[in-house]
Amino acid sequence: MPIKQQIFALVVSLLVFVFTIEMVRKKRLREEYSVLWLVTSFTMFILVIKYDWLVALTHLVGAELPTSTLFFGSIIFLILLAVQFSIKISRLSDQLKDLVQDNALMRHEFEKLKKTGELGSGIGDR
């Protein structure tokens, strides 16, 4: 790999790593989402330093060029990101359903108490 490309790739991987840490530190990114970004930037850093590992990986997957392997790796990264978000959305949908059901039960109980007169007319009734 030409030295300019190697320096550029190292700088990009370090910037992604530092940016991710900074976003977690400022609480703009949760730790659970940062893991994939940190692992990816670390892997990119290692593959730039150990370019022969990238070449070996390229031969292992049967690609012609290391850039094809990196492209394949980026597709895997995007798939993992989509799976991570799908899991989170599914979990949030379940939580939303539970909250809506709890709200409906509390509203029903509130209306029942209001009808029987057990509930005061205002906050200052006590």
mmCIF file of the C-alpha atoms, coordinates in Angstrom:
data_MODEL
# 
_entry.id   MODEL 
# 
loop_
_atom_site.group_PDB 
_atom_site.id 
_atom_site.type_symbol 
_atom_site.label_atom_id 
_atom_site.label_alt_id 
_atom_site.label_comp_id 
_atom_site.label_asym_id 
_atom_site.label_entity_id 
_atom_site.label_seq_id 
_atom_site.pdbx_PDB_ins_code 
_atom_site.Cartn_x 
_atom_site.Cartn_y 
_atom_site.Cartn_z 
_atom_site.occupancy 
_atom_site.B_iso_or_equiv 
_atom_site.pdbx_formal_charge 
_atom_site.auth_seq_id 
_atom_site.auth_comp_id 
_atom_site.auth_asym_id 
_atom_site.auth_atom_id 
_atom_site.pdbx_PDB_model_num 
ATOM 1   C CA . MET A 1 1   ? 0.000   0.000   0.000  1.00 0.00 ? 1   MET A CA 1 
ATOM 2   C CA . PRO A 1 2   ? 1.421   3.418   -0.914 1.00 0.00 ? 2   PRO A CA 1 
ATOM 3   C CA . ILE A 1 3   ? 2.506   5.480   2.087  1.00 0.00 ? 3   ILE A CA 1 
ATOM 4   C CA . LYS A 1 4   ? 0.002   8.298   1.378  1.00 0.00 ? 4   LYS A CA 1 
ATOM 5   C CA . GLN A 1 5   ? -2.886  5.832   1.395  1.00 0.00 ? 5   GLN A CA 1 
ATOM 6   C CA . GLN A 1 6   ? -1.553  4.204   4.539  1.00 0.00 ? 6   GLN A CA 1 
ATOM 7   C CA . ILE A 1 7   ? -1.264  7.543   6.362  1.00 0.00 ? 7   ILE A CA 1 
ATOM 8   C CA . PHE A 1 8   ? -4.745  8.574   5.205  1.00 0.00 ? 8   PHE A CA 1 
ATOM 9   C CA . ALA A 1 9   ? -6.273  5.274   6.353  1.00 0.00 ? 9   ALA A CA 1 
ATOM 10  C CA . LEU A 1 10  ? -4.523  5.510   9.736  1.00 0.00 ? 10  LEU A CA 1 
ATOM 11  C CA . VAL A 1 11  ? -5.732  9.073   10.244 1.00 0.00 ? 11  VAL A CA 1 
ATOM 12  C CA . VAL A 1 12  ? -9.298  8.136   9.303  1.00 0.00 ? 12  VAL A CA 1 
ATOM 13  C CA . SER A 1 13  ? -9.354  5.125   11.628 1.00 0.00 ? 13  SER A CA 1 
ATOM 14  C CA . LEU A 1 14  ? -7.931  7.187   14.502 1.00 0.00 ? 14  LEU A CA 1 
ATOM 15  C CA . LEU A 1 15  ? -10.444 9.983   13.856 1.00 0.00 ? 15  LEU A CA 1 
ATOM 16  C CA . VAL A 1 16  ? -13.351 7.528   13.910 1.00 0.00 ? 16  VAL A CA 1 
ATOM 17  C CA . PHE A 1 17  ? -12.043 5.997   17.142 1.00 0.00 ? 17  PHE A CA 1 
ATOM 18  C CA . VAL A 1 18  ? -11.526 9.369   18.873 1.00 0.00 ? 18  VAL A CA 1 
ATOM 19  C CA . PHE A 1 19  ? -14.822 10.752  17.550 1.00 0.00 ? 19  PHE A CA 1 
ATOM 20  C CA . THR A 1 20  ? -16.702 7.718   18.884 1.00 0.00 ? 20  THR A CA 1 
ATOM 21  C CA . ILE A 1 21  ? -15.070 8.006   22.321 1.00 0.00 ? 21  ILE A CA 1 
ATOM 22  C CA . GLU A 1 22  ? -15.852 11.735  22.403 1.00 0.00 ? 22  GLU A CA 1 
ATOM 23  C CA . MET A 1 23  ? -19.504 11.142  21.457 1.00 0.00 ? 23  MET A CA 1 
ATOM 24  C CA . VAL A 1 24  ? -19.850 8.585   24.262 1.00 0.00 ? 24  VAL A CA 1 
ATOM 25  C CA . ARG A 1 25  ? -18.134 10.937  26.705 1.00 0.00 ? 25  ARG A CA 1 
ATOM 26  C CA . LYS A 1 26  ? -20.556 13.753  25.828 1.00 0.00 ? 26  LYS A CA 1 
ATOM 27  C CA . LYS A 1 27  ? -23.459 11.283  26.126 1.00 0.00 ? 27  LYS A CA 1 
ATOM 28  C CA . ARG A 1 28  ? -24.506 11.840  22.517 1.00 0.00 ? 28  ARG A CA 1 
ATOM 29  C CA . LEU A 1 29  ? -23.887 8.157   21.718 1.00 0.00 ? 29  LEU A CA 1 
ATOM 30  C CA . ARG A 1 30  ? -24.700 5.277   24.025 1.00 0.00 ? 30  ARG A CA 1 
ATOM 31  C CA . GLU A 1 31  ? -22.044 2.733   24.882 1.00 0.00 ? 31  GLU A CA 1 
ATOM 32  C CA . GLU A 1 32  ? -24.030 -0.116  23.383 1.00 0.00 ? 32  GLU A CA 1 
ATOM 33  C CA . TYR A 1 33  ? -23.868 1.542   19.961 1.00 0.00 ? 33  TYR A CA 1 
ATOM 34  C CA . SER A 1 34  ? -20.235 2.552   20.243 1.00 0.00 ? 34  SER A CA 1 
ATOM 35  C CA . VAL A 1 35  ? -18.863 -0.990  20.422 1.00 0.00 ? 35  VAL A CA 1 
ATOM 36  C CA . LEU A 1 36  ? -19.375 -1.715  16.732 1.00 0.00 ? 36  LEU A CA 1 
ATOM 37  C CA . TRP A 1 37  ? -17.767 1.598   15.728 1.00 0.00 ? 37  TRP A CA 1 
ATOM 38  C CA . LEU A 1 38  ? -14.781 1.097   18.036 1.00 0.00 ? 38  LEU A CA 1 
ATOM 39  C CA . VAL A 1 39  ? -14.184 -2.475  16.873 1.00 0.00 ? 39  VAL A CA 1 
ATOM 40  C CA . THR A 1 40  ? -14.420 -1.397  13.237 1.00 0.00 ? 40  THR A CA 1 
ATOM 41  C CA . SER A 1 41  ? -11.986 1.497   13.621 1.00 0.00 ? 41  SER A CA 1 
ATOM 42  C CA . PHE A 1 42  ? -9.567  -0.700  15.582 1.00 0.00 ? 42  PHE A CA 1 
ATOM 43  C CA . THR A 1 43  ? -9.768  -3.434  12.927 1.00 0.00 ? 43  THR A CA 1 
ATOM 44  C CA . MET A 1 44  ? -9.184  -0.886  10.191 1.00 0.00 ? 44  MET A CA 1 
ATOM 45  C CA . PHE A 1 45  ? -6.156  0.452   12.074 1.00 0.00 ? 45  PHE A CA 1 
ATOM 46  C CA . ILE A 1 46  ? -4.686  -3.044  12.487 1.00 0.00 ? 46  ILE A CA 1 
ATOM 47  C CA . LEU A 1 47  ? -5.269  -3.965  8.835  1.00 0.00 ? 47  LEU A CA 1 
ATOM 48  C CA . VAL A 1 48  ? -3.521  -0.782  7.702  1.00 0.00 ? 48  VAL A CA 1 
ATOM 49  C CA . ILE A 1 49  ? -0.516  -1.466  9.912  1.00 0.00 ? 49  ILE A CA 1 
ATOM 50  C CA . LYS A 1 50  ? -0.441  -5.192  9.084  1.00 0.00 ? 50  LYS A CA 1 
ATOM 51  C CA . TYR A 1 51  ? -1.224  -4.896  5.375  1.00 0.00 ? 51  TYR A CA 1 
ATOM 52  C CA . ASP A 1 52  ? -0.033  -8.455  4.783  1.00 0.00 ? 52  ASP A CA 1 
ATOM 53  C CA . TRP A 1 53  ? -2.914  -9.620  7.003  1.00 0.00 ? 53  TRP A CA 1 
ATOM 54  C CA . LEU A 1 54  ? -5.327  -7.835  4.661  1.00 0.00 ? 54  LEU A CA 1 
ATOM 55  C CA . VAL A 1 55  ? -3.682  -9.523  1.676  1.00 0.00 ? 55  VAL A CA 1 
ATOM 56  C CA . ALA A 1 56  ? -3.944  -12.910 3.411  1.00 0.00 ? 56  ALA A CA 1 
ATOM 57  C CA . LEU A 1 57  ? -7.590  -12.246 4.226  1.00 0.00 ? 57  LEU A CA 1 
ATOM 58  C CA . THR A 1 58  ? -8.154  -11.282 0.590  1.00 0.00 ? 58  THR A CA 1 
ATOM 59  C CA . HIS A 1 59  ? -6.758  -14.627 -0.555 1.00 0.00 ? 59  HIS A CA 1 
ATOM 60  C CA . LEU A 1 60  ? -8.775  -16.437 2.128  1.00 0.00 ? 60  LEU A CA 1 
ATOM 61  C CA . VAL A 1 61  ? -12.101 -15.021 0.909  1.00 0.00 ? 61  VAL A CA 1 
ATOM 62  C CA . GLY A 1 62  ? -11.115 -15.510 -2.718 1.00 0.00 ? 62  GLY A CA 1 
ATOM 63  C CA . ALA A 1 63  ? -11.095 -11.862 -3.738 1.00 0.00 ? 63  ALA A CA 1 
ATOM 64  C CA . GLU A 1 64  ? -8.744  -10.462 -6.352 1.00 0.00 ? 64  GLU A CA 1 
ATOM 65  C CA . LEU A 1 65  ? -7.843  -7.171  -4.682 1.00 0.00 ? 65  LEU A CA 1 
ATOM 66  C CA . PRO A 1 66  ? -7.585  -6.002  -1.056 1.00 0.00 ? 66  PRO A CA 1 
ATOM 67  C CA . THR A 1 67  ? -10.002 -3.191  -1.894 1.00 0.00 ? 67  THR A CA 1 
ATOM 68  C CA . SER A 1 68  ? -12.629 -5.825  -2.709 1.00 0.00 ? 68  SER A CA 1 
ATOM 69  C CA . THR A 1 69  ? -12.089 -7.326  0.732  1.00 0.00 ? 69  THR A CA 1 
ATOM 70  C CA . LEU A 1 70  ? -12.484 -3.918  2.354  1.00 0.00 ? 70  LEU A CA 1 
ATOM 71  C CA . PHE A 1 71  ? -15.671 -3.331  0.355  1.00 0.00 ? 71  PHE A CA 1 
ATOM 72  C CA . PHE A 1 72  ? -16.977 -6.721  1.494  1.00 0.00 ? 72  PHE A CA 1 
ATOM 73  C CA . GLY A 1 73  ? -16.046 -5.813  5.081  1.00 0.00 ? 73  GLY A CA 1 
ATOM 74  C CA . SER A 1 74  ? -17.942 -2.537  4.823  1.00 0.00 ? 74  SER A CA 1 
ATOM 75  C CA . ILE A 1 75  ? -21.041 -4.412  3.637  1.00 0.00 ? 75  ILE A CA 1 
ATOM 76  C CA . ILE A 1 76  ? -20.746 -6.745  6.641  1.00 0.00 ? 76  ILE A CA 1 
ATOM 77  C CA . PHE A 1 77  ? -20.386 -3.693  8.900  1.00 0.00 ? 77  PHE A CA 1 
ATOM 78  C CA . LEU A 1 78  ? -23.579 -2.170  7.474  1.00 0.00 ? 78  LEU A CA 1 
ATOM 79  C CA . ILE A 1 79  ? -25.444 -5.457  7.904  1.00 0.00 ? 79  ILE A CA 1 
ATOM 80  C CA . LEU A 1 80  ? -24.332 -5.665  11.551 1.00 0.00 ? 80  LEU A CA 1 
ATOM 81  C CA . LEU A 1 81  ? -25.402 -2.063  12.087 1.00 0.00 ? 81  LEU A CA 1 
ATOM 82  C CA . ALA A 1 82  ? -28.830 -2.786  10.574 1.00 0.00 ? 82  ALA A CA 1 
ATOM 83  C CA . VAL A 1 83  ? -29.235 -5.892  12.770 1.00 0.00 ? 83  VAL A CA 1 
ATOM 84  C CA . GLN A 1 84  ? -28.236 -3.911  15.879 1.00 0.00 ? 84  GLN A CA 1 
ATOM 85  C CA . PHE A 1 85  ? -30.820 -1.228  15.111 1.00 0.00 ? 85  PHE A CA 1 
ATOM 86  C CA . SER A 1 86  ? -33.488 -3.830  14.297 1.00 0.00 ? 86  SER A CA 1 
ATOM 87  C CA . ILE A 1 87  ? -32.948 -5.473  17.674 1.00 0.00 ? 87  ILE A CA 1 
ATOM 88  C CA . LYS A 1 88  ? -33.200 -2.122  19.434 1.00 0.00 ? 88  LYS A CA 1 
ATOM 89  C CA . ILE A 1 89  ? -36.338 -1.110  17.503 1.00 0.00 ? 89  ILE A CA 1 
ATOM 90  C CA . SER A 1 90  ? -37.974 -4.454  18.341 1.00 0.00 ? 90  SER A CA 1 
ATOM 91  C CA . ARG A 1 91  ? -37.185 -3.982  22.017 1.00 0.00 ? 91  ARG A CA 1 
ATOM 92  C CA . LEU A 1 92  ? -38.516 -0.415  21.969 1.00 0.00 ? 92  LEU A CA 1 
ATOM 93  C CA . SER A 1 93  ? -41.700 -1.544  20.187 1.00 0.00 ? 93  SER A CA 1 
ATOM 94  C CA . ASP A 1 94  ? -42.327 -4.110  22.921 1.00 0.00 ? 94  ASP A CA 1 
ATOM 95  C CA . GLN A 1 95  ? -41.735 -1.485  25.608 1.00 0.00 ? 95  GLN A CA 1 
ATOM 96  C CA . LEU A 1 96  ? -44.096 0.938   23.853 1.00 0.00 ? 96  LEU A CA 1 
ATOM 97  C CA . LYS A 1 97  ? -46.810 -1.722  23.645 1.00 0.00 ? 97  LYS A CA 1 
ATOM 98  C CA . ASP A 1 98  ? -46.427 -2.441  27.378 1.00 0.00 ? 98  ASP A CA 1 
ATOM 99  C CA . LEU A 1 99  ? -46.595 1.270   28.225 1.00 0.00 ? 99  LEU A CA 1 
ATOM 100 C CA . VAL A 1 100 ? -49.710 1.793   26.114 1.00 0.00 ? 100 VAL A CA 1 
ATOM 101 C CA . GLN A 1 101 ? -51.416 -1.181  27.781 1.00 0.00 ? 101 GLN A CA 1 
ATOM 102 C CA . ASP A 1 102 ? -50.446 0.080   31.259 1.00 0.00 ? 102 ASP A CA 1 
ATOM 103 C CA . ASN A 1 103 ? -51.741 3.541   30.354 1.00 0.00 ? 103 ASN A CA 1 
ATOM 104 C CA . ALA A 1 104 ? -55.064 2.095   29.163 1.00 0.00 ? 104 ALA A CA 1 
ATOM 105 C CA . LEU A 1 105 ? -55.457 0.103   32.393 1.00 0.00 ? 105 LEU A CA 1 
ATOM 106 C CA . MET A 1 106 ? -54.672 3.149   34.536 1.00 0.00 ? 106 MET A CA 1 
ATOM 107 C CA . ARG A 1 107 ? -57.084 5.303   32.516 1.00 0.00 ? 107 ARG A CA 1 
ATOM 108 C CA . HIS A 1 108 ? -59.805 2.668   32.972 1.00 0.00 ? 108 HIS A CA 1 
ATOM 109 C CA . GLU A 1 109 ? -59.137 2.534   36.720 1.00 0.00 ? 109 GLU A CA 1 
ATOM 110 C CA . PHE A 1 110 ? -59.135 6.346   36.904 1.00 0.00 ? 110 PHE A CA 1 
ATOM 111 C CA . GLU A 1 111 ? -62.484 6.578   35.096 1.00 0.00 ? 111 GLU A CA 1 
ATOM 112 C CA . LYS A 1 112 ? -63.952 3.914   37.387 1.00 0.00 ? 112 LYS A CA 1 
ATOM 113 C CA . LEU A 1 113 ? -62.809 5.804   40.495 1.00 0.00 ? 113 LEU A CA 1 
ATOM 114 C CA . LYS A 1 114 ? -64.152 9.063   39.087 1.00 0.00 ? 114 LYS A CA 1 
ATOM 115 C CA . LYS A 1 115 ? -67.582 7.523   38.481 1.00 0.00 ? 115 LYS A CA 1 
ATOM 116 C CA . THR A 1 116 ? -67.843 6.029   41.967 1.00 0.00 ? 116 THR A CA 1 
ATOM 117 C CA . GLY A 1 117 ? -66.928 9.363   43.560 1.00 0.00 ? 117 GLY A CA 1 
ATOM 118 C CA . GLU A 1 118 ? -63.885 8.016   45.336 1.00 0.00 ? 118 GLU A CA 1 
ATOM 119 C CA . LEU A 1 119 ? -61.693 10.489  43.512 1.00 0.00 ? 119 LEU A CA 1 
ATOM 120 C CA . GLY A 1 120 ? -61.692 14.133  44.637 1.00 0.00 ? 120 GLY A CA 1 
ATOM 121 C CA . SER A 1 121 ? -62.498 16.914  42.204 1.00 0.00 ? 121 SER A CA 1 
ATOM 122 C CA . GLY A 1 122 ? -59.105 18.599  42.440 1.00 0.00 ? 122 GLY A CA 1 
ATOM 123 C CA . ILE A 1 123 ? -55.645 18.522  43.883 1.00 0.00 ? 123 ILE A CA 1 
ATOM 124 C CA . GLY A 1 124 ? -56.413 20.716  46.885 1.00 0.00 ? 124 GLY A CA 1 
ATOM 125 C CA . ASP A 1 125 ? -59.380 18.608  48.090 1.00 0.00 ? 125 ASP A CA 1 
ATOM 126 C CA . ARG A 1 126 ? -57.441 16.850  50.824 1.00 0.00 ? 126 ARG A CA 1 
# 
